[in-house]
Amino acid sequence: MTSLYPAPATRGRTRGLVGVVAVLGALVTINLSANLAGLPHREFVVPLSVLALVAVVKARGMHWSELGLSPRHMPRGLAYGLGATAVVAAVVTAGCLIPVTSPFFLSERYSDLRMAVFSALVLIPLMTVLPEEFAFRGVLQGALERTFGTRGVFLVGSLAFGLWHVTSSLGLTAGNAGLSDLLGTGVGGQLAGIAVAVAATSVAGAGFIWIRRHSRSLLAPIGLHWAFNAVGALAAALTWRALAG
């Protein structure tokens, strides 16, 4: 006779799936609230909401190791993060020096060097890197690891990270000289820019997942993520200055 009650493994998997859906739903709500709701002081929505999300999942039993915050893995994570930062800095520097690729670093957001430095050292770490890493390689990856295998973690985690950047990519081509020349600034160009951003950040997300799994620490993807964003901001400012000189 078939049991009327699901086996413990089935119940556990169902709870895990519900947990993943809940985290994804929370991330969608946070993203839309921060970017499209027109809230006052919306720049604080993501960091404060992610902090609350971490507190909720921790209170519901997620371990520090699942969040990538186990103290015993931090030295390994720090080593991975520093190594990744050095590699990214070298690649970005090379990209700035090559005439074919240098226009893609001409983001108007970082045309002022002082603003670029402030963004690299303060805004990017506090408002972007830490909240996104705690959300995606911390909470979401911890929830995915409980329920899905390696393929599921990479597929769902990287795609979710890519889609997270849809709202922040609106008007992307208009503010980047290289993308404007390549894709144009019309509606078609803007849609293409969003698609490029989602694809690029999905690939980056897979890289962040890989380094998080291999280091077992959130410090590694934090370092890699900061390198991409902050070194890119400084490279943009220096490229603008070189052209102006």
Secondary structure, DSSP 8 states (H G I E B T S, - for coil): ---SS--HHHHHHHHHHHHHHHHHHHHHHHHHHHHTS--TTGGGHHHHHHHHHHHHHHHTT--TTTTT--GGGHHHHHHHHHHHHHHHHHHHHHHHHSTTTGGGG-BGGG-SHHHHHHIIIIIIIIIIIHHHIIIIIIIIHHHHHHHS-HHHHHHHHHHHHHHHTTGGGTTTGGGBHHHHHHH-SSHHHHHHHHHHHHHHHHHHHHHHHHHHHHH-STHHHHHHHHIIIIIHHHHHHHHHHHHH-
